[in-house]
Amino acid sequence: MRTMLLGDIGNRLDIQDAENNISALQSHAASAAKAVGNQTATIARLKNELARQKLAVTALTRFLIAKGLVSEAELQEFIHDVDSEDGIVDGKMEIETVNGRQRLVRPHIPPGTFRRIP
């Protein structure tokens, strides 16, 4: 419409508007790509951390059993007891988000609920 009313000036204004829109879209796309890159790096870091923790837990478990400090059955029973602390026996500890931070769900457990390991 501006082109019809203002001729070349209107045409230039339309082009400038289109260029501004393109620039805004490019900026948004770059921000989105950066966010994806950050998430990819975070996922890689978390996978690495999980692998290290899995190694440590596996080594510690095997060490305790090999030294005869705990039997495999006792350990399995204790794992079941700890698993039930979050209210669901599902093979994992529930994590909740509070004020943007994640933490393990820790319900109130009365003293003496679980046996102590000698």
C-alpha positions in Angstrom: 0.0 0.0 0.0 2.8 2.4 0.9 4.4 1.7 -2.5 1.3 2.9 -4.3 1.0 6.0 -2.2 4.7 6.9 -1.8 6.3 5.2 -4.9 10.0 4.3 -4.4 10.1 5.6 -0.8 7.2 3.4 0.1 8.8 0.5 -1.6 12.0 1.1 0.4 10.0 1.3 3.6 8.4 -2.1 2.8 11.8 -3.6 2.1 13.2 -2.2 5.4 10.3 -3.7 7.3 10.9 -7.1 5.7 14.7 -6.9 6.5 13.9 -6.1 10.1 11.5 -9.1 10.3 14.2 -11.3 8.8 16.8 -10.0 11.2 14.5 -10.7 14.2 13.8 -14.2 12.9 17.5 -14.9 12.4 18.2 -13.7 15.9 15.5 -15.9 17.3 16.8 -18.9 15.4 20.3 -18.3 16.7 19.0 -18.1 20.3 17.1 -21.3 19.8 20.2 -23.0 18.3 22.3 -21.8 21.2 19.7 -23.2 23.7 19.7 -26.6 22.0 23.5 -26.6 22.1 23.5 -25.8 25.8 20.9 -28.6 26.4 23.0 -31.0 24.4 26.1 -30.2 26.5 24.1 -30.5 29.7 22.8 -33.9 28.6 26.3 -35.1 27.7 27.6 -33.9 31.1 24.8 -35.6 33.0 25.4 -38.9 31.0 29.1 -38.7 32.0 28.3 -38.1 35.6 25.7 -40.9 35.6 28.3 -43.3 34.1 30.9 -42.4 36.8 28.3 -42.9 39.6 27.2 -46.2 38.1 30.8 -47.4 38.1 31.3 -46.3 41.7 28.1 -47.9 42.9 28.9 -51.2 41.0 32.4 -51.3 42.3 31.3 -50.6 45.9 28.6 -53.2 45.7 31.0 -55.8 44.4 33.6 -54.9 47.0 31.1 -55.2 49.9 29.9 -58.6 48.7 33.4 -59.9 47.9 34.6 -58.9 51.4 31.7 -60.6 53.0 30.5 -57.5 54.7 27.0 -58.0 53.2 25.3 -60.7 51.3 23.7 -60.1 48.0 20.3 -61.0 49.5 20.8 -58.5 52.4 21.9 -55.8 50.0 18.9 -56.4 47.7 16.5 -56.2 50.7 18.1 -53.0 51.9 17.8 -51.5 48.4 14.1 -52.4 48.4 13.7 -50.7 51.8 15.4 -47.5 50.6 13.5 -47.6 47.3 10.2 -47.6 49.2 11.1 -44.4 51.1 9.7 -42.2 48.4 6.4 -44.1 48.5 6.8 -46.0 45.3 8.8 -49.2 44.9 10.0 -48.6 41.3 13.7 -49.1 41.3 14.5 -45.4 41.5 14.5 -42.4 43.9 11.8 -39.8 43.0 13.1 -36.3 42.3 11.0 -33.2 42.7 11.6 -29.6 41.6 11.3 -26.9 44.3 12.0 -23.2 43.4 13.6 -24.3 40.1 16.0 -26.7 41.9 15.7 -30.5 41.8 16.0 -32.5 45.0 15.3 -36.0 46.2 11.9 -36.5 47.7 12.5 -37.2 51.4 9.3 -38.0 53.2 9.3 -38.1 57.0 10.5 -41.5 58.1 10.1 -42.3 61.8 13.3 -43.3 63.6 13.8 -47.0 63.8 11.8 -47.7 60.6 14.7 -49.4 58.9 17.2 -51.7 60.5 20.7 -50.6 61.0 23.5 -52.5 59.2 25.9 -54.0 61.9 
